[in-house]
Amino acid sequence: MENTGGKFAAFGTACREAGLRLTHQRLEIFSELAVAVDHPTAETIHHRIKIKIPTISLDTVYRTLATFARHGLINKVETVESQARFEFKIMRHHHLTCRKCNKITDFQWESLDDVSLPEEISRWGRIENRNVTVYGICSKCMGNDHERRNF
């Protein structure tokens, strides 16, 4: 795993290449994502950052996250929830999502990553990203034996 200093150096380089200024607010938002392991929502990030920057608005956090995602600096994690979740992308991975507690857990699946896509998909256009999200109930939420099913 890349160290924190390496993350910030790579982030600074990526921002310069994208023509984005390295503002204090952008650095704090990125800093929060660089250490987060819970795939936070914009609201969660806003709550955490308000401790350091009391005047930061939720709109600023939303716009900054959208800018970072548009430039490929972070990932917007697709969920069935109404709120988007975000992560700093370190390495290729997929997600397990619990239907009860909405916790998202990263996992790697190298054999899937190496599989060629079907020919009809390659004719569709340019594929920029492919990932899998597996939905179910985590062991912490299962509790009852009758919910233990494999699909």
Rosetta constraint file for C-alpha pairs under 8 A:
AtomPair CA 1 CA 90 HARMONIC 7.52 0.50
AtomPair CA 2 CA 6 HARMONIC 6.14 0.50
AtomPair CA 2 CA 7 HARMONIC 6.62 0.50
AtomPair CA 2 CA 90 HARMONIC 7.47 0.50
AtomPair CA 3 CA 7 HARMONIC 6.39 0.50
AtomPair CA 4 CA 8 HARMONIC 6.40 0.50
AtomPair CA 4 CA 34 HARMONIC 7.40 0.50
AtomPair CA 5 CA 9 HARMONIC 6.22 0.50
AtomPair CA 6 CA 10 HARMONIC 6.08 0.50
AtomPair CA 7 CA 11 HARMONIC 5.99 0.50
AtomPair CA 7 CA 34 HARMONIC 7.29 0.50
AtomPair CA 8 CA 12 HARMONIC 5.99 0.50
AtomPair CA 8 CA 31 HARMONIC 7.99 0.50
AtomPair CA 9 CA 13 HARMONIC 6.25 0.50
AtomPair CA 10 CA 14 HARMONIC 6.08 0.50
AtomPair CA 11 CA 15 HARMONIC 6.09 0.50
AtomPair CA 11 CA 73 HARMONIC 7.14 0.50
AtomPair CA 12 CA 16 HARMONIC 6.26 0.50
AtomPair CA 12 CA 22 HARMONIC 7.10 0.50
AtomPair CA 13 CA 17 HARMONIC 6.19 0.50
AtomPair CA 14 CA 18 HARMONIC 6.13 0.50
AtomPair CA 14 CA 73 HARMONIC 7.14 0.50
AtomPair CA 15 CA 19 HARMONIC 6.08 0.50
AtomPair CA 15 CA 20 HARMONIC 4.90 0.50
AtomPair CA 15 CA 21 HARMONIC 6.81 0.50
AtomPair CA 15 CA 22 HARMONIC 7.01 0.50
AtomPair CA 16 CA 20 HARMONIC 5.73 0.50
AtomPair CA 16 CA 21 HARMONIC 7.00 0.50
AtomPair CA 18 CA 71 HARMONIC 6.81 0.50
AtomPair CA 22 CA 26 HARMONIC 6.32 0.50
AtomPair CA 22 CA 27 HARMONIC 6.54 0.50
AtomPair CA 23 CA 27 HARMONIC 6.22 0.50
AtomPair CA 24 CA 28 HARMONIC 6.21 0.50
AtomPair CA 25 CA 29 HARMONIC 6.19 0.50
AtomPair CA 25 CA 53 HARMONIC 7.89 0.50
AtomPair CA 25 CA 56 HARMONIC 7.64 0.50
AtomPair CA 26 CA 30 HARMONIC 6.07 0.50
AtomPair CA 26 CA 64 HARMONIC 6.70 0.50
AtomPair CA 27 CA 31 HARMONIC 5.86 0.50
AtomPair CA 28 CA 32 HARMONIC 6.20 0.50
AtomPair CA 28 CA 49 HARMONIC 6.97 0.50
AtomPair CA 29 CA 33 HARMONIC 6.48 0.50
AtomPair CA 29 CA 45 HARMONIC 7.16 0.50
AtomPair CA 29 CA 49 HARMONIC 7.10 0.50
AtomPair CA 29 CA 61 HARMONIC 7.22 0.50
AtomPair CA 29 CA 64 HARMONIC 7.82 0.50
AtomPair CA 29 CA 65 HARMONIC 7.96 0.50
AtomPair CA 30 CA 34 HARMONIC 5.99 0.50
AtomPair CA 30 CA 88 HARMONIC 7.95 0.50
AtomPair CA 31 CA 35 HARMONIC 6.63 0.50
AtomPair CA 32 CA 36 HARMONIC 6.06 0.50
AtomPair CA 32 CA 45 HARMONIC 6.92 0.50
AtomPair CA 32 CA 48 HARMONIC 7.79 0.50
AtomPair CA 32 CA 49 HARMONIC 7.50 0.50
AtomPair CA 33 CA 40 HARMONIC 7.91 0.50
AtomPair CA 33 CA 45 HARMONIC 7.89 0.50
AtomPair CA 33 CA 86 HARMONIC 7.57 0.50
AtomPair CA 33 CA 87 HARMONIC 5.95 0.50
AtomPair CA 33 CA 88 HARMONIC 5.64 0.50
AtomPair CA 34 CA 87 HARMONIC 7.72 0.50
AtomPair CA 34 CA 88 HARMONIC 5.65 0.50
AtomPair CA 36 CA 40 HARMONIC 7.28 0.50
AtomPair CA 36 CA 87 HARMONIC 7.46 0.50
AtomPair CA 37 CA 87 HARMONIC 7.89 0.50
AtomPair CA 38 CA 103 HARMONIC 7.31 0.50
AtomPair CA 38 CA 104 HARMONIC 6.87 0.50
AtomPair CA 38 CA 105 HARMONIC 7.88 0.50
AtomPair CA 39 CA 77 HARMONIC 7.69 0.50
AtomPair CA 39 CA 85 HARMONIC 5.49 0.50
AtomPair CA 39 CA 86 HARMONIC 5.14 0.50
AtomPair CA 39 CA 87 HARMONIC 5.29 0.50
AtomPair CA 39 CA 104 HARMONIC 6.73 0.50
AtomPair CA 40 CA 44 HARMONIC 5.69 0.50
AtomPair CA 40 CA 45 HARMONIC 6.33 0.50
AtomPair CA 40 CA 85 HARMONIC 5.31 0.50
AtomPair CA 40 CA 86 HARMONIC 5.69 0.50
AtomPair CA 40 CA 87 HARMONIC 7.31 0.50
AtomPair CA 41 CA 45 HARMONIC 6.33 0.50
AtomPair CA 41 CA 83 HARMONIC 6.52 0.50
AtomPair CA 41 CA 84 HARMONIC 5.84 0.50
AtomPair CA 41 CA 85 HARMONIC 4.47 0.50
AtomPair CA 41 CA 86 HARMONIC 6.24 0.50
AtomPair CA 42 CA 46 HARMONIC 6.03 0.50
AtomPair CA 42 CA 58 HARMONIC 7.52 0.50
AtomPair CA 42 CA 61 HARMONIC 6.36 0.50
AtomPair CA 42 CA 62 HARMONIC 6.00 0.50
AtomPair CA 42 CA 65 HARMONIC 7.56 0.50
AtomPair CA 42 CA 84 HARMONIC 7.38 0.50
AtomPair CA 42 CA 85 HARMONIC 7.12 0.50
AtomPair CA 42 CA 86 HARMONIC 7.66 0.50
AtomPair CA 43 CA 47 HARMONIC 6.17 0.50
AtomPair CA 43 CA 58 HARMONIC 6.89 0.50
AtomPair CA 44 CA 48 HARMONIC 6.29 0.50
AtomPair CA 45 CA 49 HARMONIC 6.08 0.50
AtomPair CA 45 CA 61 HARMONIC 7.56 0.50
AtomPair CA 46 CA 50 HARMONIC 6.03 0.50
AtomPair CA 46 CA 56 HARMONIC 7.66 0.50
AtomPair CA 46 CA 57 HARMONIC 7.50 0.50
AtomPair CA 46 CA 58 HARMONIC 5.89 0.50
AtomPair CA 46 CA 61 HARMONIC 6.26 0.50
AtomPair CA 47 CA 51 HARMONIC 7.36 0.50
AtomPair CA 48 CA 52 HARMONIC 7.94 0.50
AtomPair CA 49 CA 53 HARMONIC 5.95 0.50
AtomPair CA 49 CA 54 HARMONIC 7.62 0.50
AtomPair CA 49 CA 56 HARMONIC 7.76 0.50
AtomPair CA 50 CA 54 HARMONIC 4.38 0.50
AtomPair CA 50 CA 55 HARMONIC 6.99 0.50
AtomPair CA 50 CA 56 HARMONIC 6.36 0.50
AtomPair CA 56 CA 60 HARMONIC 6.76 0.50
AtomPair CA 56 CA 61 HARMONIC 7.67 0.50
AtomPair CA 57 CA 61 HARMONIC 6.64 0.50
AtomPair CA 58 CA 62 HARMONIC 6.26 0.50
AtomPair CA 59 CA 63 HARMONIC 6.08 0.50
AtomPair CA 60 CA 64 HARMONIC 5.94 0.50
AtomPair CA 61 CA 65 HARMONIC 6.07 0.50
AtomPair CA 62 CA 66 HARMONIC 6.16 0.50
AtomPair CA 63 CA 67 HARMONIC 6.14 0.50
AtomPair CA 64 CA 68 HARMONIC 6.12 0.50
AtomPair CA 65 CA 69 HARMONIC 6.08 0.50
AtomPair CA 65 CA 74 HARMONIC 7.83 0.50
AtomPair CA 65 CA 86 HARMONIC 7.98 0.50
AtomPair CA 66 CA 70 HARMONIC 6.03 0.50
AtomPair CA 67 CA 71 HARMONIC 6.29 0.50
AtomPair CA 68 CA 72 HARMONIC 6.20 0.50
AtomPair CA 68 CA 73 HARMONIC 4.99 0.50
AtomPair CA 68 CA 74 HARMONIC 5.74 0.50
AtomPair CA 69 CA 73 HARMONIC 5.78 0.50
AtomPair CA 69 CA 74 HARMONIC 5.04 0.50
AtomPair CA 69 CA 75 HARMONIC 5.72 0.50
AtomPair CA 69 CA 76 HARMONIC 6.32 0.50
AtomPair CA 73 CA 88 HARMONIC 7.26 0.50
AtomPair CA 73 CA 89 HARMONIC 7.51 0.50
AtomPair CA 74 CA 86 HARMONIC 7.07 0.50
AtomPair CA 74 CA 87 HARMONIC 5.87 0.50
AtomPair CA 74 CA 88 HARMONIC 4.70 0.50
AtomPair CA 74 CA 89 HARMONIC 5.65 0.50
AtomPair CA 75 CA 86 HARMONIC 5.71 0.50
AtomPair CA 75 CA 87 HARMONIC 5.31 0.50
AtomPair CA 75 CA 88 HARMONIC 6.18 0.50
AtomPair CA 75 CA 89 HARMONIC 6.11 0.50
AtomPair CA 76 CA 84 HARMONIC 6.71 0.50
AtomPair CA 76 CA 85 HARMONIC 5.92 0.50
AtomPair CA 76 CA 86 HARMONIC 4.69 0.50
AtomPair CA 76 CA 87 HARMONIC 6.68 0.50
AtomPair CA 77 CA 84 HARMONIC 6.61 0.50
AtomPair CA 77 CA 85 HARMONIC 5.18 0.50
AtomPair CA 77 CA 86 HARMONIC 5.51 0.50
AtomPair CA 77 CA 87 HARMONIC 7.11 0.50
AtomPair CA 78 CA 84 HARMONIC 6.76 0.50
AtomPair CA 78 CA 85 HARMONIC 7.14 0.50
AtomPair CA 79 CA 83 HARMONIC 7.89 0.50
AtomPair CA 79 CA 84 HARMONIC 6.86 0.50
AtomPair CA 79 CA 85 HARMONIC 7.42 0.50
AtomPair CA 79 CA 97 HARMONIC 7.98 0.50
AtomPair CA 92 CA 108 HARMONIC 7.15 0.50
AtomPair CA 93 CA 106 HARMONIC 6.29 0.50
AtomPair CA 93 CA 107 HARMONIC 5.59 0.50
AtomPair CA 93 CA 108 HARMONIC 4.72 0.50
AtomPair CA 93 CA 109 HARMONIC 7.00 0.50
AtomPair CA 93 CA 131 HARMONIC 7.28 0.50
AtomPair CA 94 CA 106 HARMONIC 5.67 0.50
AtomPair CA 94 CA 107 HARMONIC 5.30 0.50
AtomPair CA 94 CA 108 HARMONIC 5.97 0.50
AtomPair CA 94 CA 109 HARMONIC 7.28 0.50
AtomPair CA 94 CA 131 HARMONIC 5.61 0.50
AtomPair CA 94 CA 132 HARMONIC 5.27 0.50
AtomPair CA 94 CA 133 HARMONIC 6.08 0.50
AtomPair CA 95 CA 104 HARMONIC 6.25 0.50
AtomPair CA 95 CA 105 HARMONIC 5.53 0.50
AtomPair CA 95 CA 106 HARMONIC 4.68 0.50
AtomPair CA 95 CA 107 HARMONIC 5.96 0.50
AtomPair CA 95 CA 132 HARMONIC 6.46 0.50
AtomPair CA 95 CA 133 HARMONIC 4.75 0.50
AtomPair CA 95 CA 134 HARMONIC 6.21 0.50
AtomPair CA 96 CA 104 HARMONIC 5.57 0.50
AtomPair CA 96 CA 105 HARMONIC 5.04 0.50
AtomPair CA 96 CA 106 HARMONIC 6.36 0.50
AtomPair CA 96 CA 107 HARMONIC 7.25 0.50
AtomPair CA 96 CA 133 HARMONIC 5.78 0.50
AtomPair CA 96 CA 134 HARMONIC 4.75 0.50
AtomPair CA 96 CA 135 HARMONIC 5.91 0.50
AtomPair CA 96 CA 136 HARMONIC 7.58 0.50
AtomPair CA 97 CA 102 HARMONIC 5.96 0.50
AtomPair CA 97 CA 103 HARMONIC 5.75 0.50
AtomPair CA 97 CA 104 HARMONIC 4.58 0.50
AtomPair CA 97 CA 105 HARMONIC 6.51 0.50
AtomPair CA 97 CA 133 HARMONIC 6.98 0.50
AtomPair CA 97 CA 134 HARMONIC 6.12 0.50
AtomPair CA 97 CA 135 HARMONIC 4.87 0.50
AtomPair CA 97 CA 136 HARMONIC 6.41 0.50
AtomPair CA 97 CA 137 HARMONIC 7.65 0.50
AtomPair CA 97 CA 138 HARMONIC 7.91 0.50
AtomPair CA 98 CA 102 HARMONIC 4.83 0.50
AtomPair CA 98 CA 103 HARMONIC 5.46 0.50
AtomPair CA 98 CA 104 HARMONIC 6.71 0.50
AtomPair CA 98 CA 135 HARMONIC 5.97 0.50
AtomPair CA 98 CA 136 HARMONIC 5.18 0.50
AtomPair CA 98 CA 137 HARMONIC 4.66 0.50
AtomPair CA 98 CA 138 HARMONIC 5.41 0.50
AtomPair CA 99 CA 135 HARMONIC 6.50 0.50
AtomPair CA 99 CA 136 HARMONIC 5.67 0.50
AtomPair CA 99 CA 137 HARMONIC 5.60 0.50
AtomPair CA 100 CA 137 HARMONIC 6.35 0.50
AtomPair CA 100 CA 141 HARMONIC 6.77 0.50
AtomPair CA 101 CA 141 HARMONIC 7.18 0.50
AtomPair CA 109 CA 113 HARMONIC 6.43 0.50
AtomPair CA 110 CA 114 HARMONIC 6.26 0.50
AtomPair CA 111 CA 115 HARMONIC 6.61 0.50
AtomPair CA 117 CA 121 HARMONIC 6.50 0.50
AtomPair CA 117 CA 122 HARMONIC 6.92 0.50
AtomPair CA 118 CA 122 HARMONIC 6.78 0.50
AtomPair CA 119 CA 123 HARMONIC 6.46 0.50
AtomPair CA 120 CA 124 HARMONIC 6.48 0.50
AtomPair CA 121 CA 125 HARMONIC 7.35 0.50
AtomPair CA 122 CA 126 HARMONIC 7.08 0.50
AtomPair CA 122 CA 127 HARMONIC 7.55 0.50
AtomPair CA 137 CA 141 HARMONIC 6.30 0.50
AtomPair CA 137 CA 142 HARMONIC 6.14 0.50
AtomPair CA 138 CA 142 HARMONIC 6.19 0.50
AtomPair CA 139 CA 143 HARMONIC 7.39 0.50
AtomPair CA 142 CA 147 HARMONIC 6.16 0.50
AtomPair CA 142 CA 148 HARMONIC 6.86 0.50
AtomPair CA 143 CA 147 HARMONIC 7.83 0.50
AtomPair CA 144 CA 148 HARMONIC 7.40 0.50
